[in-house]
Amino acid sequence: MGKHPPLLIRGGRILDPSQGLDGAGDLLIQDGKVAWAGAPSDGSGTPPGCRVLDAAGLLVVPGFIDLHCHLREPGAEEKETIATGTLAAARGGFTTVCAMPNTDPSTDTAGAVEFLLRLASEQGHVRVLPVGCVTRGRKGKELADLAELAQAGVVGFSDDGDPVADSFLMRMALSYSTVTGLPVIDHLQDARLFGGGVAHEGWAASRLGLKGIPAEAEEVMAARDIELCALTGGRLHLAHISTKGSLEMARRARERGLPVTCEAAPHHLALTDDWLLGTRGEGGPFAPLGPLAYDTAAKVNPPLRPQADVDALVHGLRDGLIDAIATDHAPHSAVEKACTFDEAAFGISGLETALGLLLTALVHTGKVPLVTVIEKLTAGPARLLGPKYAHLGTLRPGAAGDVAIIAPDEEWTVNTAQFASKGKNTPLAGATLRGRVVATVVGGKLVFQKGAVSITASR
Amino acid sequence: MRSSRALLGEALREGKAPAWQRRHVLDLDDFSLQELELVLHTARAMKDVLRRDVKKVPSLRGKTVVTLFYEPSTRTRVSFETAGKIMSADVINVTNSGSSIEKGESLLDTLLTVQAMAMDIIVLRHPHSGAPYFAARNLGRSSVINAGDGTHAHPTQALLDVFTLQEHLGSLDGKRVVIVGDISHSRVARSDLWALTRLGARLVLCGPPTLMPWDLLKGRRDTPGHPFASVEVETDLDKAIEGAEVIIALRLQKERQGAGLLPSLREYARLWQVDPERLARASPNVRVMHPGPMNEGVEISPEVAHSAQALVQEQVTNGLAVRMALLYLLCGPRELGA
């Protein structure tokens, strides 16, 4: 990724939480790497043949890292491919995405990792880092070859969607984590308590006659795995936590000095289970069901939770307990959502709305500082990826030339027809958001730009 | 006294009855008191029709009704079919067996196909909660009547329940109504909750704690205006039944035991069966209802099921009247002349 002419991003507000940088300035990318970022230049240092991107009024931040997304290839190319998923990532400002292994075949061998990496290098628009399975075929019966997967380049292990129910096997996986140095990425779900539920167990689900998923289905697994983490010393990363209880368990684990980290998804930070009532808050929680009730686009696992949980997550984001924001981008084909709520697939297509939703719901409302949100999309996840990826999520000289450029106040309407993702499944379809990504650079290459962004050759 | 039919006609002509704006009947949560009264009033006129020697009126001639049932049903499906036929509508029945549903056709495609056959009203029964909302959202022309969706709602059952109770008790205001059984999975109980609370009944819900919709009843209790704030929960049937004027026993699906929600049907019957001994604790004029089909010997004893207090057969007849009323109102009221 170094074959592109130098790129000067000029006149923006450079915000890089990794080095406490926030101010007007320029950013030069040369040979695919950040050459320098900082105070406005007089142009004298601009290399010949340099392209110039005018970032006046725009926010310039390190490219986002998504620790948790589903690219669906191989096996479910009707939902998403490496090509469409990574283009969606680029449109959302993400320059690195971690691909979850619940593909078909699943990413449970070194060969599967190599295949994915080759596909990504040929067809990907952004960097793709594979996550490997914990168990062979994600069946929860025997461990995958974890050390070989690590050597092949996975960044963590997860049986996402079908979490390891067998406590003994989970102990072994965490124990192996001390060898690979890589985290077990834990989708917290007790199978029996989950029990075929489709929405958070609470007023809304009960009102709708939908089978509930209690918060405890997530929390009992958090409790188990934190203790197994303590027992083994292995790294545990709690994926898409959605309840106040699991957040508090993560807090106590951190206080005990355990190697436990966690992430939250934008939809869990911004939307509540009341969404399913279809009233959009009008008339209060007891209003008759609206015509939009049972919105399958909002069926997601973990489910949307009540306001108290959302508030707790927002607090956890602000106080630093939550290490990263991850999209859990889960694209599905239209037919899997054009059905009853019970039949619909779980998942929200999240890459292309993540930033807009975060800015609209958290930053513009004053709930979370901008710098915190950007940190949780950049330096936060980079830290979890470890020293091997220290060149990501930062604009330090020598870092990867990965940049997201944002129009923080631009209002736009979510039009899923314009999504690059094949997954149009988002409850935000038709919503107006404030703040969007207008250009994305990966290794010095402009992989996405909105029409309004102007690029000129340097004079 | 003038007939209710005449009263209705008068009310409609004089613009006293609330205009019927509704295209779909999905649940009773959005029915105003006026709308409820209009349906019940219309149903009384329909019951007059059922008492005639020749049970046929031309009101829905040229109208098409399809019953689209994804679950087994006797009374509800036959009731809608008969209601439509008495009013001269053309009624077509589609069930999942023997139709393209068996070939894997999606609900959406089936609905669109049926609508394309110029159906005015689609009566939908589906095992998944919310299916009628999905149908209403995706159909541009046909009306949708919810004939029972998953564990969510069964509005026509609730309407026939309140119709039956009004016939016996007059106003339901302040009347103690006990619903006993698997409240949590009962769409009947849920629609009854909306209708009976709106009409001012004092509701007591009774059953095992594992089959109680706690979140519906207790969730959001801090928020003012809770629709079920006055609803009482009493797990002890002997206490709940004390002074009851109405008891609605619910069908206990036998699968609930296999799913671990209760220890045994035998024990359930001992604790929550409506039997003569318990009935003696209720008001002397107590009425017993059951939406059917009954598991006699489980939630209701055979003696009670076939006692003079049981209104089960009346409920079925009234169901016909209520469904005639809804079909009539949805097609736009016309003269009811023979």
Interface residues (C-beta under 8 A of the other chain):
Chain A: E201 G202 W203 A205 S206 R207 L208 G209 L210 K211 G212 G278 G284 P285 F286 P288 L289 P291 L292 A293 Y294 V335 A338 C339 T340 F341 D342 E343
Chain B: L26 D27 D29 D30 S106 L107 L108 H126 P127 H128 S129 G130 A131 Y133 F134 A136 R137 D149 G150 T151 H152 A153 R187 R190 P213 W214 D215 L216 G219 R220 T223 G225 H226 P227
